[in-house]
């Protein structure tokens, strides 16, 4: 029997309204891997909102809706009865 797992996602508006500058430290990175400052991260989140994206995915989610979040991932049972995740 298949099971379903769901990735966490983050509310863009919630982060902009509730996070302090220090809460942004180490959370967001530029495409080249450099960490974003709080101001850069807020600008990136505002850009996401302007595109109509209400939530952003955690890394590794390939079944994501920008309004609802992760739509789920099917996991198959293994021979020993444990779950083997299809997606990490």
N, C-alpha and C positions, 0 to 999 in steps of 0.2 A: 504494500500500500504506500502511495506517495504522500509525503508530508510537504508542508510549505513553510519557507522561512521568509522573513521580511527584514530588509535593511533599515537602519535608522536614517532619518533625513532631518534637515534643519529648517526651521521657519526663518525665511529671510527677514520678514518684518519683525518677528520676535527678537532676532539678534540685534537689529538696528535700534529697536526701542528699549531693550532691556540690558544689553551688554555695556559694560564700561570699557574704556580704551584698553585697559590691561587684559580684559577677557579675550581680546582679539589676538594677543601675542602668541605666535607659533601655530595658529590655527589655519591661516590661509597662506598660500605660496603663489608666486608668479610662475608662469610656464617654464621658466628656466631654473626653478627650484629655490630662488631667493625668497625669504620670508617677506610678507607684506607688512607694512606698518598698519596701525589701526586706521589711519586716514585712507590708505590705499584699499584696505579690506572693506571699509564702509562704502567707498566709491564703487567697488566691484559688486557689492550687494545691492546698491541703488540701481546699478545697471541691470542686474538680474530682475529686480522689480519692474523696471521700465520695459522689460521684455515679457512681462506677465508671469514670471516665474515666482511662485509663492513659496516653494520649498526647493532646497538643493540636496543632491544625493550624497551619501557617504561614498568613499572610494570603492570601486568594484561593482557597483550596481549597474546592470545593463538592461533593466526592465523598470524604467522610471518615468513617472508622469510629473510634470512641473507644477501641477495643481494639487495632486493627491499624494505624491511620494512613491516609494517602492511599491510595485504592483505584485510582488511576491516571486519566489523562486522555488521550483519543485525540487525535492530531495528524494532520492531513491533509497529503498531499504537495501542493506548489504546482506550477505549470506549469514552473518552472525547477528543480525537484527539491529545493528546500529545504523544511524543515518549517515549517508555519504553526501555532503553538500555538493551541489552542482556548481555553485558560484560562491566565491569567498568575499 
